[in-house]
Amino acid sequence: MSASAGLSRTGAGSSPGASPNVGLLPNIDPPYEGWSRPDPGPGGYRADLIAAVALCVAAVLTLPLYPWAGLTSPTDAPMWLELIWSGALCLPIAWRRRQPLLVAATVSAIFIAGGIAFGVSLFFHNIALFVAFYTVGAWEPNRARARWTRVIITAAMFVWLMISIFIYATGDAHQDEPAQTGPFSPLVSVAMIQLLTNAVFFAGAYYLGDRAFGQAVAQDALDRQSQELARERERSTAQAITLERVRIARELHDVVAHHVSVMGVQASAARMAIDRDHETARHALGNVEDSARSAISELRGILTTLRDPDGDSVPRSGLDGPSADDTTDRSASDAAATVGTRRLPELIGQANAAGLPTRLEVIGTRWPLSAVTDVNIYRIVQEALTNVRKHAGPHATADVRLRFYADQAEIEITNGGSIASLTGNRLTGAGLGQRGMRERVAASAGTIELGPLHRGGYLVRARMPLQPPATDPDPS
């Protein structure tokens, strides 16, 4: 099946056609400098050792059987020398994946030396040569070395084969061949068998080796892509968890800060009036009770949504503009709290009851708002009124204007009080409440203005895009 010095019918030799088609697998270069196939590990090396020992035992056991069966002619060399040659040819296979180039060169040299000395190459010897040749293509990371090593081995086998054919043709051994019965003489027929057999042998080993290496490169790329996707999923999950924590913190801040500030103001009023005006004190304590109930109700709605195993309250797109599906998912917990622009009159009433004179004005044709925008407008008004009560002084007033344009909704909250206490981080908008307002506007793909007015007071103005109207304007 492979190269043979003694040109017997059962032997084989290398051929000039053994040089493979390099273009069969043109894209098998390593993905980066220094890349190599993953180490086969102890199990892989153990398998190589077992294969080498099995080949050696099979070659040694079958070596004397060939002449006994009349398949080859006895040689003048001692049998023990042929047995040593068989072992030396097969045992290097145990190191084939550690040193593929060295093993291939060693096995090829021993193969040629034995063929010259003994004039035979048997089945298991050919297998050892095939495995060594194949391993160069399958495991050598330096593709230039792999290519040239196999070309040199093939050329050496070809030269040896041609010399063997020449010696056989010019010698007397072929004189006893049978007479020609076909278009080719027995000598030419034997030579053609050797050439065709070795062409298939070496070309197949070359192609299969390159194919195995190419598959390893593709598998490595797939593994690295899978690892990158896994890391990206971990990053996305961590980001989603962080964004959800921020959203929950913002929601809790808006609910708690608003109602607690109302309760604080009303409790203070009740404390001051309890000795001189029981009715005023009773009214103030009633407002405290109402605010507490409202806070508990909204918190219960948020917690119910968070505990719902079927709810999807994790935002998918962070602070990017919402899509229709994204809007519904991200507003799940807000919807559970049932707040929105329809409850602005109730919110304004609470502010008035808490001692902050507040007016609400809706301007323009009211179009339906997306769920997340509807909730965000409510929360922005709630936070702005909370800040007015906390920072604008005892004589502050507030005006809330909700404007509807053709493509956007605008909410504007102004107060007529002092901003003397709005200093430091709060004046620059770095407080938690104003940060929450900015995040809500960003979640609705809008813009926001925060800052003091020249005439005194403070301005909060947010604009958020409207979804294209698919129905008639909201009649409310």
C-alpha positions in Angstrom: 0.0 0.0 0.0 3.0 2.3 0.4 6.5 2.6 -0.7 8.5 -0.6 -1.2 12.1 -1.2 -2.3 11.5 -4.8 -3.4 8.9 -4.4 -6.1 6.8 -7.4 -5.1 3.1 -7.6 -6.0 2.2 -7.3 -2.4 4.5 -4.4 -1.6 3.9 -0.7 -2.3 5.9 2.3 -3.2 5.6 6.1 -3.2 4.5 7.8 -6.4 5.0 11.0 -8.1 1.3 11.5 -7.8 1.5 11.4 -4.0 1.9 15.2 -3.8 -1.5 16.3 -2.7 -3.7 19.0 -3.9 -3.0 21.8 -1.4 -6.0 23.8 -2.6 -8.5 21.2 -1.2 -8.6 23.0 2.2 -7.3 26.5 1.6 -8.6 28.1 4.9 -7.2 26.0 7.7 -4.6 28.5 9.0 -4.6 28.9 12.8 -6.8 31.7 14.0 -3.8 33.6 15.6 -0.1 33.3 16.1 0.9 30.6 18.5 -2.4 28.8 18.3 -2.3 25.0 18.6 -4.9 22.3 19.1 -6.0 21.6 22.6 -3.7 19.2 24.4 -5.2 15.6 24.2 -4.4 15.1 27.8 -3.4 11.9 29.6 -6.2 10.0 28.0 -5.2 10.9 24.5 -1.5 10.1 25.1 -2.5 6.8 26.6 -4.5 6.0 23.5 -1.5 6.8 21.3 0.6 4.5 23.4 -1.9 1.7 23.2 -2.2 2.2 19.4 1.6 2.1 19.0 2.0 -1.1 21.1 -0.9 -2.8 19.2 0.7 -1.9 15.8 4.0 -3.2 17.0 2.6 -6.5 18.3 0.6 -7.0 15.1 3.6 -6.2 12.8 5.9 -8.5 14.8 3.4 -11.4 14.8 2.6 -11.1 11.1 6.1 -10.5 9.9 7.1 -14.3 9.7 3.6 -15.3 8.5 4.1 -13.6 5.1 6.9 -15.8 3.8 5.3 -18.9 5.4 2.2 -18.2 3.4 4.2 -17.6 0.3 3.1 -14.0 0.0 6.7 -12.7 0.1 10.1 -14.2 -0.6 12.4 -15.0 2.3 15.2 -12.5 2.9 18.8 -13.0 3.8 18.4 -10.8 6.9 18.0 -12.5 10.3 14.4 -12.6 11.5 15.3 -10.9 14.8 16.6 -7.9 12.8 13.4 -7.6 10.9 11.5 -7.8 14.2 13.5 -5.0 15.6 12.9 -3.0 12.5 9.1 -3.6 12.8 9.2 -2.4 16.4 11.3 0.6 15.7 8.9 1.6 12.9 5.7 1.3 15.0 6.6 2.4 18.5 7.3 6.1 17.7 3.5 6.4 17.0 3.2 6.7 20.8 4.7 10.2 20.5 2.8 11.3 17.3 0.8 14.1 18.9 3.7 15.4 21.1 6.2 15.7 18.2 4.4 15.1 14.9 7.2 16.3 12.7 9.9 14.3 14.4 7.8 11.2 14.5 6.8 11.5 10.8 10.5 12.0 9.8 11.6 9.1 12.0 9.0 6.6 10.8 9.6 7.6 7.1 13.4 7.1 7.5 13.0 3.8 9.2 10.4 2.7 6.6 12.8 3.5 3.7 15.8 1.9 5.5 13.8 -1.3 6.1 12.5 -1.4 2.6 16.1 -1.1 1.2 17.5 -3.7 3.6 14.7 -6.2 3.5 12.8 -5.5 0.3 9.4 -5.7 2.0 6.7 -3.5 3.6 3.8 -5.2 5.1 0.3 -4.1 6.0 0.9 -2.9 9.5 4.1 -1.1 8.5 2.0 0.9 6.0 -0.5 1.8 8.7 2.2 3.2 10.9 3.5 5.3 8.0 0.0 6.5 7.2 -0.7 7.5 10.8 2.5 9.4 11.1 2.0 11.2 7.8 -1.6 12.0 8.7 -0.7 13.4 12.2 1.6 16.0 10.7 -1.4 17.6 8.9 -3.8 17.1 11.8 -1.7 18.3 14.7 1.3 20.5 13.6 0.3 24.1 14.4 2.9 25.6 12.0 1.2 25.0 8.7 4.2 25.8 6.6 6.3 23.2 8.4 3.5 20.7 8.1 3.2 21.3 4.4 6.9 21.1 3.6 7.5 18.1 5.8 4.9 16.1 4.0 6.1 17.3 0.6 9.7 16.3 1.5 8.5 12.9 2.8 6.4 12.3 -0.4 9.3 13.4 -2.6 11.7 11.0 -0.7 9.3 8.1 -1.2 8.9 9.0 -4.8 12.6 9.0 -5.4 13.0 5.7 -3.7 10.1 4.2 -5.6 11.5 5.3 -9.0 14.9 3.9 -8.0 13.3 0.6 -7.0 11.4 0.4 -10.3 14.6 1.1 -12.3 16.5 -1.6 -10.3 13.7 -4.0 -10.8 13.4 -3.3 -14.5 17.1 -3.7 -15.2 17.6 -6.8 -13.1 16.9 -10.4 -13.7 14.0 -10.8 -11.2 11.3 -9.9 -13.7 12.5 -12.5 -16.3 10.4 -15.1 -14.6 7.3 -13.0 -14.8 4.4 -14.6 -16.9 3.9 -13.5 -20.5 2.0 -10.4 -21.3 -1.7 -11.0 -21.6 -3.0 -7.4 -21.8 -2.1 -4.0 -23.1 0.7 -3.7 -20.5 3.5 -5.9 -19.6 3.7 -7.4 -16.1 6.5 -5.0 -15.2 4.5 -1.9 -16.3 1.4 -3.2 -14.6 3.2 -3.7 -11.3 4.7 -0.2 -11.6 1.3 1.3 -12.3 -0.2 -0.5 -9.3 2.6 0.9 -7.1 2.1 4.5 -8.4 -1.7 4.5 -8.2 -1.8 2.9 -4.7 0.7 5.3 -3.3 -1.0 8.3 -5.0 -4.2 7.5 -3.2 -2.4 6.6 0.0 -0.4 9.9 0.4 -3.1 12.2 -1.1 -5.7 10.7 1.2 -3.4 11.0 4.3 -2.6 14.6 3.3 -6.3 15.6 2.8 -7.6 13.9 5.9 -4.9 15.5 8.1 -5.7 19.0 6.8 -9.4 18.3 7.2 -8.9 17.3 10.8 -6.9 20.4 11.5 -9.5 22.6 9.8 -12.2 21.0 11.9 -10.2 21.7 15.0 -9.8 25.4 14.0 -13.6 25.6 13.3 -14.4 23.9 16.6 -12.1 26.3 18.5 -13.7 29.3 16.8 -17.1 27.9 17.8 -16.0 27.3 21.4 -14.6 30.8 21.7 -17.8 32.3 20.2 -19.8 30.2 22.7 -17.7 31.4 25.6 -18.0 35.0 24.4 -21.8 34.6 24.1 -21.8 33.1 27.6 -19.8 36.1 28.9 -22.1 38.5 27.1 -25.1 36.8 28.6 -23.6 37.1 32.1 -22.9 40.8 31.4 -26.4 41.4 30.1 -27.9 39.6 33.1 -25.8 41.6 35.5 -26.7 44.8 33.8 -30.4 43.9 33.8 -30.2 43.1 37.5 -28.4 46.4 38.2 -31.0 48.3 36.1 -33.8 46.6 37.9 -32.3 47.5 41.2 -32.0 51.1 40.1 -35.6 51.0 38.9 -36.9 49.5 42.1 -34.9 52.0 44.2 -36.3 54.9 42.1 -39.8 53.6 42.5 -39.5 53.1 46.2 -37.9 56.6 46.5 -40.7 58.2 44.7 -43.4 56.5 46.7 -41.8 56.8 50.1 -40.4 60.3 49.7 -43.7 61.7 48.5 -45.9 60.2 51.1 -43.4 60.6 54.0 -42.9 64.2 53.2 -46.7 64.8 53.2 -46.9 62.9 56.5 -44.1 65.0 57.9 -45.7 68.3 57.0 -49.1 67.2 58.3 -47.7 65.7 61.5 -45.9 69.0 62.1 -49.1 70.9 61.5 -51.1 68.6 63.8 -48.4 69.0 66.6 -48.6 72.8 66.4 -52.4 72.9 66.3 -53.4 70.2 68.7 -53.6 72.4 71.8 -55.4 75.4 70.2 -57.3 74.0 67.2 -58.5 70.4 67.6 -60.3 70.4 64.2 -57.2 71.5 62.3 -55.1 68.9 64.1 -57.7 66.2 63.4 -57.7 67.2 59.7 -53.9 67.1 59.5 -53.8 63.7 61.2 -56.4 62.4 58.7 -54.1 63.5 55.9 -51.3 61.6 57.6 -53.5 58.5 57.7 -54.5 58.9 54.1 -50.8 59.3 53.0 -49.8 56.2 55.0 -52.6 54.2 53.4 -51.6 55.4 49.9 -48.0 54.6 50.5 -48.8 51.1 51.7 -51.1 50.5 48.8 -48.5 51.6 46.2 -45.8 49.6 48.0 -48.0 46.5 48.0 -48.6 46.9 44.3 -44.9 47.1 43.6 -44.1 44.1 45.9 -46.9 42.0 44.4 -45.5 42.5 40.9 -41.9 41.7 42.1 -43.2 38.5 43.7 -45.2 37.4 40.6 -43.3 34.5 39.0 -45.0 35.2 35.7 -44.2 38.9 35.7 -41.4 40.3 33.5 -40.3 43.4 35.3 -36.6 43.3 34.2 -36.0 46.0 31.7 -34.7 44.7 28.4 -33.2 47.8 26.9 -31.9 49.7 29.9 -32.4 53.4 29.4 -32.8 53.2 25.6 -36.0 54.3 24.0 -38.8 51.8 24.5 -40.4 49.7 21.9 -44.1 48.7 22.2 -43.3 45.3 23.7 -40.5 46.7 25.8 -42.7 49.4 27.2 -45.3 46.8 28.4 -42.6 44.7 30.1 -40.8 47.5 31.8 -43.9 49.1 33.2 -45.2 45.9 34.8 -44.6 47.0 38.4 -45.7 50.5 37.7 -49.0 49.2 36.2 -49.5 47.2 39.3 -49.4 50.4 41.3 -52.1 51.9 39.0 -50.6 55.3 38.8 -50.6 57.6 35.7 -51.7 60.9 34.4 -55.3 60.2 35.1 -54.5 60.3 38.8 -52.8 63.7 38.5 -55.8 65.5 39.9 -55.7 63.2 42.9 -52.0 64.0 43.3 -52.7 67.7 43.1 -55.4 67.4 45.7 -53.0 65.7 48.1 -50.5 68.5 47.6 -53.1 71.1 48.3 -54.3 69.2 51.4 -50.7 69.1 52.6 -50.5 72.8 52.5 -48.9 73.4 49.1 -51.2 75.4 46.8 -51.0 73.7 43.5 -52.8 74.1 40.2 -53.1 71.6 37.3 -53.6 72.6 33.7 -53.9 70.3 30.7 -53.3 72.0 27.4 -53.9 70.6 23.9 -55.7 67.5 22.6 -55.0 64.7 24.9 -53.7 61.6 23.1 -53.3 58.2 24.8 -49.8 57.7 26.3 -47.7 54.6 26.4 -47.8 52.8 29.8 -44.3 53.7 30.7 -44.6 57.4 29.7 -47.9 57.7 31.5 -46.3 56.4 34.7 -43.1 58.4 34.3 -45.1 61.7 33.9 -47.0 61.0 37.1 -43.8 60.1 39.0 -42.0 63.2 37.8 -44.8 65.4 39.0 -44.9 63.6 42.3 -41.1 64.0 42.8 -41.2 67.6 41.8 -44.0 68.5 44.2 -42.1 66.6 47.0 -39.0 68.7 46.3 -41.1 71.9 46.4 -42.5 71.0 49.8 -39.0 70.1 51.1 -37.0 72.9 49.7 -39.1 75.9 48.5 -40.1 77.3 51.8 -43.4 77.7 53.7 -45.0 80.1 51.3 -44.3 78.2 48.1 -46.9 77.5 45.4 -46.7 75.2 42.4 -48.1 75.1 38.9 -48.3 71.8 36.9 -48.9 72.0 33.1 -49.4 69.0 30.9 -49.1 69.9 27.3 -49.9 67.7 24.3 -48.3 68.4 21.0 -48.5 66.5 17.7 -45.5 64.3 18.5 -44.7 64.7 22.1 -46.1 65.3 25.6 -44.6 68.0 27.9 -44.9 68.2 31.6 -43.8 71.4 33.4 -43.7 72.0 37.1 -42.8 75.4 38.4 -42.9 76.9 41.9 -43.0 80.4 43.2 -41.0 79.8 46.4 -37.5 80.4 47.3 -34.6 78.2 46.3 -32.3 79.3 49.0 -32.1 75.9 50.5 -31.4 74.2 47.1 -27.6 74.3 47.4 -24.8 71.9 46.6 -25.7 68.7 45.0 -29.5 69.4 45.1 -29.1 72.6 43.0 -27.1 70.8 40.4 -29.5 68.0 40.1 -27.3 65.3 41.7 -29.9 64.3 44.3 -31.6 61.0 44.2 -34.9 62.4 43.3 -33.6 64.4 40.3 -31.5 61.5 39.2 -34.6 59.4 39.2 -36.4 62.0 37.1 -33.6 61.9 34.5 -33.7 58.1 34.4 -37.4 58.1 33.8 -37.2 60.6 31.0 -34.4 58.6 29.4 -36.5 55.5 29.7 -39.1 57.3 27.6 -36.5 58.6 25.1 -37.2 62.2 26.1 -35.4 65.3 27.4 -35.6 67.1 30.7 -34.7 70.6 32.0 -34.0 71.2 35.6 -32.9 74.6 37.1 -33.8 77.8 38.9 -35.9 80.5 37.3 -34.7 84.0 36.9 -37.8 85.4 38.6 -37.3 83.0 41.5 -38.5 79.4 42.1 -37.5 76.3 40.2 -38.4 74.7 36.9 -38.8 71.0 35.9 -39.8 70.5 32.3 -39.7 67.1 30.6 -40.6 66.3 27.0 -41.4 62.7 25.9 -42.3 61.5 22.4 -45.8 60.2 21.7 -46.6 57.0 20.0 -48.3 57.5 16.7 -52.1 57.7 17.4 -54.0 54.7 16.2 -57.4 55.9 17.7 -59.3 59.0 18.3 -58.0 61.5 20.9 -58.5 60.6 24.5 -61.7 62.3 25.5 -60.7 62.8 29.1 
